[in-house]
Amino acid sequence: MSRCHLLGAASAVALACLSTGAFAQESTNAITGGGSTLAEFDYFQEFAIFNAAQASGAATFNNGPTATTTDQSLYWASGSTAGQGGFLADQLTCDSTKVLAGSESCGTVVGGANSVDYGASDAVLSAASISAWSTSAVGQSLSGNLIQLPSMGVGIAIPVVNTLVTTNGGITLTDSDLCGIFSGKITNWNQTSAYGTGKSAGKTLAAGAITVVYRSDGSGTSFLLLNHFSSACTTTNSNFKFPISPSTSFASVFSTVPSNFVGESGSQGVAGELSGLNGAVTSAIGYISPDFTDLYYSTTNAVLSNGAKSKLYVAAVKATGSAKAFTPTLANVTTGLNLVTKVNTTLGGPTTPPATAAAGANPQNWVPLPITVSTGYPIVGYTTFDVAQCYASPSIAAGIINFLKNHYASTTSYATQMANNGFVTIAKSGAKVFPAAILDRILGNVGGPKLAWNININNPITCKGKTGR
């Protein structure tokens, strides 16, 4: 079965705008976009911090009149698939239709602006998307290079609802346990390695049928979890279809989604289901952004659809071959990101920045995709920020550059916001060598005429003659 809940209540006026395609004219100083729900509450705050510091008349993050809440006016939390799709198609309705109407399709806009300046995702761009950019009418010929950057490091949290789990790490689940549960092979807690362990049998975990809450929408959170499962899961410990290919569609790894699975839209939707907003839940598991868990209850600004904070308890995860289990605390996620033993170079890049202009022009090469770690929390990865190279408005280009400079510099306000929501700054992650290269090659062009790669945002040579996004 599947339930789909909107991230915010849509007003009649907003829905009418979607159905008729009426959009008010977008300001030339409005930086528009959306995507990742895993990172949504961090971005809401970072964008607000950025906007407050901008001088009068400078570009700010603003999604326009279709928004029904303040948060939506800054960022459409539409999910990774819609965020990438809206950016690649240059259709803001891909984001707004998902948030306001729950549809994974783009609306039609008649008159007014519908342009998308950035996309946010927890899944790297597919090879097909990168290839399509070269021939898209709104891609290479209009907007120059497609740019994909690592934004923040994150661990995918595994919240557990069980009458005997009352603390974070109160249950330890192995990779094999997770592969079994999330594939439908394990359907009761008494089938896990955690059952009956501890000081006395049955005191760690209560037996009972498990409800698995998964992302039914296009989700980068699903992508990062499946990326880990592509190495951890086997035909022996799981019922997945093989080979497991990381995808934003969790259902793609099944012929039929198991009957004990419940689908939800967005991290907020999964957290709401596990928190009992849709009816009492006593035995369930899911995967979500860490800011919806008790680990960050006192610092996060993430809230459920009813406005309350989420106090879900998370499992400690023991990876195959690891001697210890870890919860997704900021320290444990940081350790995992810094001690990666295997990366997915088919979909992501290496652990060092591109060394040549040709390599730098390929968006795949800018985001490492960890699969396994030697120690620390094992289910880790990076959220991404997708932008174009050429923008019609110098103000928009300057705004994006200035925001990213602040974000990567991790000044106190930005770094605090990331830490409060469970995210690791790139400067402290295993991709710590990337910010200098990004600041040099993407946000500036400081190599000089002979060394210039000409891949930076609004490069006067590459963008000459292009209309721009």
GUMAR-306824 format. One record per residue (C-alpha): residue number from 1; x, y, z. Coordinates in nm, 2 decimals, padded with zeros to 4 digits. Layout:
// residues N
    i      c1      c2      c3
  NUM       X       Y       Z
...
END
This chain:
// residues 469
    i      c1      c2      c3
    1   00.00   00.00   00.00
    2   00.11   00.36  -00.05
    3   00.03   00.68   00.11
    4   00.13   01.02  -00.02
    5   00.12   01.33   00.19
    6   00.19   01.69   00.08
    7   00.47   01.87   00.25
    8   00.24   02.16   00.31
    9  -00.13   02.23   00.27
   10  -00.20   02.38  -00.07
   11  -00.44   02.67  -00.08
   12  -00.72   02.68  -00.34
   13  -00.55   02.97  -00.50
   14  -00.22   02.79  -00.54
   15  -00.39   02.48  -00.69
   16  -00.58   02.70  -00.92
   17  -00.25   02.86  -01.04
   18  -00.11   02.52  -01.11
   19  -00.41   02.40  -01.30
   20  -00.44   02.71  -01.51
   21  -00.07   02.76  -01.55
   22  -00.08   03.12  -01.42
   23   00.26   03.23  -01.28
   24   00.33   03.59  -01.18
   25   00.64   03.74  -01.34
   26   00.96   03.62  -01.16
   27   01.19   03.89  -01.04
   28   01.52   03.90  -01.22
   29   01.68   03.89  -00.87
   30   01.50   03.58  -00.76
   31   01.71   03.27  -00.73
   32   01.47   02.98  -00.78
   33   01.48   02.60  -00.74
   34   01.44   02.31  -00.50
   35   01.47   01.94  -00.46
   36   01.62   01.73  -00.18
   37   01.39   01.68   00.12
   38   01.68   01.52   00.31
   39   01.84   01.87   00.32
   40   01.53   02.09   00.31
   41   01.54   02.22   00.66
   42   01.91   02.31   00.64
   43   01.86   02.49   00.31
   44   01.56   02.68   00.44
   45   01.78   02.82   00.72
   46   02.09   02.88   00.50
   47   01.89   03.06   00.24
   48   01.73   03.28   00.50
   49   02.07   03.36   00.65
   50   02.20   03.45   00.30
   51   01.90   03.66   00.21
   52   01.92   03.86   00.53
   53   02.28   03.96   00.45
   54   02.22   04.06   00.09
   55   02.23   04.43   00.01
   56   01.91   04.60  -00.12
   57   01.86   04.51  -00.49
   58   02.09   04.20  -00.48
   59   01.97   03.86  -00.58
   60   01.80   03.65  -00.31
   61   01.64   03.30  -00.29
   62   01.27   03.35  -00.37
   63   01.04   03.10  -00.54
   64   00.76   03.34  -00.61
   65   00.38   03.37  -00.56
   66   00.28   03.01  -00.58
   67   00.43   02.94  -00.24
   68   00.18   02.89   00.04
   69   00.44   02.90   00.33
   70   00.75   03.10   00.40
   71   00.97   02.79   00.37
   72   00.83   02.72   00.02
   73   00.90   03.07  -00.09
   74   01.27   03.00  -00.03
   75   01.29   02.64  -00.15
   76   01.06   02.39  -00.31
   77   01.12   02.07  -00.11
   78   01.01   01.85  -00.39
   79   01.25   01.55  -00.36
   80   01.57   01.47  -00.55
   81   01.41   01.35  -00.87
   82   01.18   01.65  -00.91
   83   01.46   01.89  -00.81
   84   01.70   01.74  -01.07
   85   01.42   01.72  -01.33
   86   01.30   02.07  -01.28
   87   01.65   02.21  -01.31
   88   01.74   02.00  -01.62
   89   01.41   02.09  -01.80
   90   01.42   02.45  -01.67
   91   01.07   02.41  -01.54
   92   00.99   02.53  -01.19
   93   00.65   02.37  -01.20
   94   00.83   02.03  -01.17
   95   00.91   02.14  -00.82
   96   00.60   02.33  -00.73
   97   00.35   02.07  -00.87
   98   00.52   01.80  -00.66
   99   00.50   02.01  -00.34
  100   00.15   02.16  -00.39
  101  -00.02   01.88  -00.57
  102   00.18   01.57  -00.50
  103   00.24   01.49  -00.86
  104   00.57   01.37  -01.01
  105   00.50   01.56  -01.33
  106   00.55   01.92  -01.44
  107   00.26   02.16  -01.47
  108   00.22   02.40  -01.77
  109   00.29   02.77  -01.73
  110   00.13   03.03  -01.96
  111   00.30   03.36  -01.94
  112   00.54   03.48  -01.67
  113   00.87   03.32  -01.57
  114   00.92   02.95  -01.50
  115   01.30   02.93  -01.49
  116   01.50   02.72  -01.25
  117   01.84   02.85  -01.14
  118   01.95   02.54  -00.93
  119   01.86   02.19  -00.83
  120   01.93   02.01  -00.50
  121   01.96   01.63  -00.48
  122   02.11   01.35  -00.28
  123   02.16   01.14  -00.59
  124   02.43   01.21  -00.85
  125   02.32   01.30  -01.20
  126   02.27   01.00  -01.42
  127   02.49   00.94  -01.73
  128   02.17   00.99  -01.94
  129   02.10   01.32  -01.78
  130   02.45   01.44  -01.83
  131   02.44   01.33  -02.20
  132   02.10   01.48  -02.26
  133   02.23   01.82  -02.14
  134   02.45   01.84  -02.45
  135   02.15   01.84  -02.69
  136   01.88   01.99  -02.47
  137   01.73   02.32  -02.58
  138   01.79   02.46  -02.23
  139   02.12   02.28  -02.18
  140   02.47   02.33  -02.33
  141   02.38   02.56  -02.62
  142   02.18   02.80  -02.39
  143   02.34   02.76  -02.05
  144   02.69   02.63  -02.10
  145   02.83   02.34  -01.88
  146   02.62   02.14  -01.64
  147   02.77   02.18  -01.30
  148   02.73   01.94  -01.01
  149   02.89   02.00  -00.67
  150   02.91   01.82  -00.34
  151   02.71   02.03  -00.09
  152   02.72   01.85   00.25
  153   02.81   01.51   00.39
  154   02.53   01.31   00.55
  155   02.45   00.97   00.71
  156   02.12   00.80   00.63
  157   01.95   00.73   00.97
  158   01.76   00.41   01.04
  159   01.48   00.49   01.29
  160   01.32   00.20   01.47
  161   00.99   00.18   01.64
  162   00.97  -00.10   01.89
  163   00.84  -00.10   02.25
  164   01.18  -00.20   02.39
  165   01.38   00.06   02.18
  166   01.38   00.38   02.39
  167   01.73   00.52   02.32
  168   01.95   00.59   02.02
  169   02.16   00.29   01.96
  170   01.93   00.08   02.18
  171   01.93  -00.17   01.90
  172   02.22  -00.28   01.68
  173   02.14  -00.40   01.33
  174   02.39  -00.56   01.10
  175   02.42  -00.50   00.73
  176   02.26  -00.84   00.68
  177   01.97  -00.74   00.91
  178   01.91  -00.43   00.70
  179   01.94  -00.61   00.37
  180   01.68  -00.87   00.50
  181   01.44  -00.61   00.64
  182   01.44  -00.37   00.35
  183   01.41  -00.64   00.09
  184   01.12  -00.82   00.27
  185   01.32  -01.13   00.35
  186   01.30  -01.05   00.72
  187   00.95  -00.96   00.83
  188   00.96  -01.01   01.21
  189   01.21  -00.87   01.47
  190   01.27  -01.22   01.60
  191   01.44  -01.30   01.27
  192   01.71  -01.04   01.33
  193   02.05  -01.08   01.49
  194   01.94  -00.83   01.76
  195   01.66  -01.03   01.89
  196   01.72  -01.20   02.23
  197   02.06  -01.04   02.28
  198   02.17  -00.83   02.57
  199   02.17  -00.90   02.94
  200   01.87  -01.13   02.92
  201   01.68  -01.28   02.62
  202   01.41  -01.06   02.48
  203   01.52  -00.74   02.66
  204   01.67  -00.57   02.36
  205   01.39  -00.61   02.11
  206   01.03  -00.71   02.13
  207   00.92  -00.97   01.87
  208   00.66  -00.85   01.62
  209   00.58  -00.81   01.25
  210   00.78  -00.52   01.09
  211   00.63  -00.24   00.89
  212   00.89  -00.10   00.65
  213   00.83   00.27   00.56
  214   01.01   00.36   00.24
  215   01.02   00.66   00.00
  216   00.76   00.61  -00.27
  217   00.87   00.93  -00.45
  218   01.19   01.00  -00.64
  219   01.44   01.02  -00.35
  220   01.81   01.08  -00.32
  221   01.78   00.93   00.03
  222   01.67   00.60  -00.13
  223   01.96   00.64  -00.38
  224   02.22   00.67  -00.10
  225   02.08   00.37   00.09
  226   02.07   00.15  -00.22
  227   02.42   00.26  -00.31
  228   02.53   00.11   00.03
  229   02.32  -00.20  -00.03
  230   02.48  -00.26  -00.37
  231   02.78  -00.38  -00.18
  232   02.63  -00.50   00.15
  233   02.34  -00.71   00.02
  234   02.36  -01.05  -00.14
  235   02.12  -01.31  -00.28
  236   02.17  -01.49   00.05
  237   02.08  -01.21   00.29
  238   01.82  -01.04   00.08
  239   01.53  -01.07  -00.16
  240   01.63  -00.78  -00.38
  241   01.65  -00.80  -00.76
  242   02.01  -00.83  -00.86
  243   02.23  -00.65  -00.94
  244   02.13  -00.37  -00.72
  245   02.16  -00.04  -00.90
  246   02.14   00.28  -00.70
  247   01.82   00.45  -00.79
  248   01.60   00.73  -00.67
  249   01.31   00.48  -00.70
  250   01.33   00.24  -00.40
  251   01.06   00.02  -00.57
  252   01.30  -00.04  -00.86
  253   01.48  -00.31  -00.67
  254   01.16  -00.53  -00.65
  255   00.95  -00.71  -00.89
  256   00.67  -00.63  -00.65
  257   00.70  -00.42  -00.34
  258   00.64  -00.65  -00.03
  259   00.30  -00.63   00.14
  260   00.45  -00.51   00.47
  261   00.59  -00.19   00.31
  262   00.43   00.15   00.33
  263   00.53   00.42   00.09
  264   00.56   00.79   00.19
  265   00.67   01.10   00.01
  266   00.96   01.30   00.15
  267   01.16   01.26   00.47
  268   00.89   01.45   00.65
  269   00.63   01.19   00.52
  270   00.84   00.89   00.64
  271   00.91   01.06   00.98
  272   00.54   01.14   01.01
  273   00.44   00.78   00.94
  274   00.69   00.64   01.19
  275   00.58   00.90   01.45
  276   00.22   00.79   01.43
  277   00.07   01.09   01.26
  278  -00.13   00.85   01.04
  279  -00.23   00.61   01.32
  280  -00.05   00.44   01.60
  281   00.28   00.26   01.51
  282   00.43   00.00   01.74
  283   00.67  -00.20   01.52
  284   00.83  -00.03   01.22
  285   01.15   00.08   01.06
  286   01.25   00.34   00.79
  287   01.53   00.55   00.65
  288   01.54   00.93   00.68
  289   01.73   01.25   00.71
  290   01.91   01.26   01.05
  291   01.74   01.58   01.15
  292   01.41   01.40   01.21
  293   01.56   01.18   01.48
  294   01.62   01.22   01.85
  295   01.99   01.27   01.79
  296   01.92   01.63   01.67
  297   01.60   01.69   01.86
  298   01.74   01.98   02.06
  299   01.91   02.16   01.77
  300   01.73   02.10   01.45
  301   01.46   02.31   01.29
  302   01.31   02.01   01.11
  303   00.94   01.96   01.20
  304   00.67   01.71   01.11
  305   00.36   01.81   00.91
  306   00.18   01.90   01.23
  307   00.46   02.14   01.33
  308   00.61   01.92   01.61
  309   00.96   01.80   01.62
  310   01.03   01.43   01.56
  311   01.18   01.22   01.84
  312   01.25   00.90   01.66
  313   01.52   00.67   01.80
  314   01.78   00.53   01.56
  315   01.95   00.19   01.53
  316   02.33   00.15   01.55
  317   02.45  -00.01   01.23
  318   02.73  -00.27   01.22
  319   02.87  -00.29   00.87
  320   03.00  -00.62   00.73
  321   03.35  -00.67   00.85
  322   03.33  -00.40   01.12
  323   03.41  -00.47   01.48
  324   03.18  -00.20   01.61
  325   02.83  -00.05   01.55
  326   02.77   00.32   01.50
  327   02.48   00.56   01.52
  328   02.47   00.86   01.28
  329   02.60   01.12   01.51
  330   02.79   01.40   01.35
  331   03.12   01.26   01.47
  332   03.05   00.91   01.35
  333   02.93   01.03   01.01
  334   03.24   01.25   00.98
  335   03.46   00.95   01.06
  336   03.28   00.73   00.80
  337   03.31   01.00   00.53
  338   03.69   01.03   00.60
  339   03.76   00.66   00.60
  340   03.59   00.54   00.28
  341   03.73   00.21   00.14
  342   03.52   00.19  -00.18
  343   03.35   00.45  -00.40
  344   03.11   00.41  -00.69
  345   03.31   00.54  -00.98
  346   03.05   00.42  -01.23
  347   02.80   00.69  -01.12
  348   03.02   00.92  -00.91
  349   03.37   01.06  -00.92
  350   03.70   00.98  -00.75
  351   03.80   01.11  -00.41
  352   04.01   01.39  -00.55
  353   03.90   01.69  -00.77
  354   03.94   01.69  -01.15
  355   04.30   01.77  -01.26
  356   04.23   01.89  -01.62
  357   03.99   02.12  -01.79
  358   03.83   01.83  -01.98
  359   03.78   01.63  -01.66
  360   03.65   01.95  -01.48
  361   03.38   02.00  -01.74
  362   03.23   01.66  -01.66
  363   02.99   01.70  -01.37
  364   03.04   01.33  -01.26
  365   03.39   01.40  -01.15
  366   03.30   01.65  -00.88
  367   03.10   01.43  -00.64
  368   03.25   01.11  -00.47
  369   03.00   00.84  -00.40
  370   03.11   00.63  -00.10
  371   02.99   00.27  -00.08
  372   03.18   00.12   00.22
  373   03.39   00.26   00.50
  374   03.65   00.11   00.73
  375   03.50   00.25   01.05
  376   03.24   00.51   01.15
  377   02.88   00.52   01.04
  378   02.86   00.32   00.72
  379   02.56   00.46   00.53
  380   02.70   00.79   00.41
  381   02.72   01.01   00.11
  382   02.69   01.37  -00.02
  383   02.40   01.59  -00.10
  384   02.46   01.78  -00.43
  385   02.39   02.13  -00.57
  386   02.33   02.15  -00.95
  387   02.38   02.48  -01.13
  388   02.43   02.60  -01.49
  389   02.75   02.77  -01.61
  390   02.58   03.07  -01.78
  391   02.31   03.29  -01.64
  392   02.13   03.57  -01.83
  393   02.12   03.78  -01.51
  394   02.46   03.88  -01.37
  395   02.28   03.94  -01.04
  396   02.16   03.57  -01.03
  397   02.50   03.44  -01.12
  398   02.66   03.66  -00.85
  399   02.40   03.55  -00.59
  400   02.47   03.18  -00.66
  401   02.84   03.23  -00.65
  402   02.83   03.43  -00.32
  403   02.60   03.18  -00.16
  404   02.82   02.89  -00.25
  405   03.13   03.08  -00.13
  406   02.97   03.13   00.21
  407   02.85   02.77   00.22
  408   03.19   02.62   00.14
  409   03.37   02.87   00.37
  410   03.15   02.73   00.65
  411   03.14   03.05   00.84
  412   02.99   03.02   01.19
  413   02.63   03.07   01.10
  414   02.64   02.83   00.80
  415   02.85   02.56   00.98
  416   02.62   02.58   01.29
  417   02.31   02.53   01.08
  418   02.46   02.23   00.91
  419   02.57   02.07   01.24
  420   02.24   02.14   01.40
  421   02.07   01.94   01.13
  422   02.32   01.65   01.12
  423   02.52   01.75   00.81
  424   02.90   01.75   00.78
  425   03.06   02.04   00.61
  426   03.26   01.95   00.30
  427   03.57   02.10   00.46
  428   03.55   01.83   00.74
  429   03.45   01.54   00.52
  430   03.65   01.30   00.30
  431   03.59   01.55   00.02
  432   03.78   01.82   00.21
  433   04.01   01.88  -00.08
  434   03.72   01.98  -00.31
  435   03.63   02.33  -00.17
  436   03.96   02.49  -00.28
  437   03.92   02.35  -00.63
  438   03.55   02.46  -00.64
  439   03.64   02.81  -00.53
  440   03.92   02.82  -00.79
  441   03.77   02.65  -01.09
  442   03.39   02.69  -01.05
  443   03.33   03.00  -00.84
  444   03.63   03.20  -00.98
  445   03.88   03.16  -01.25
  446   04.20   03.25  -01.06
  447   04.45   03.04  -01.27
  448   04.51   03.32  -01.51
  449   04.47   03.32  -01.89
  450   04.72   03.04  -01.96
  451   04.59   02.82  -01.68
  452   04.22   02.91  -01.70
  453   03.99   02.61  -01.75
  454   03.70   02.84  -01.85
  455   03.45   02.63  -01.66
  456   03.36   02.88  -01.39
  457   03.01   03.03  -01.36
  458   02.94   03.31  -01.61
  459   03.29   03.27  -01.77
  460   03.31   03.55  -02.02
  461   03.47   03.33  -02.29
  462   03.25   03.02  -02.26
  463   02.93   03.21  -02.20
  464   02.98   03.46  -02.48
  465   02.69   03.44  -02.73
  466   02.48   03.22  -02.50
  467   02.15   03.35  -02.38
  468   02.20   03.19  -02.03
  469   01.96   03.03  -01.79
END
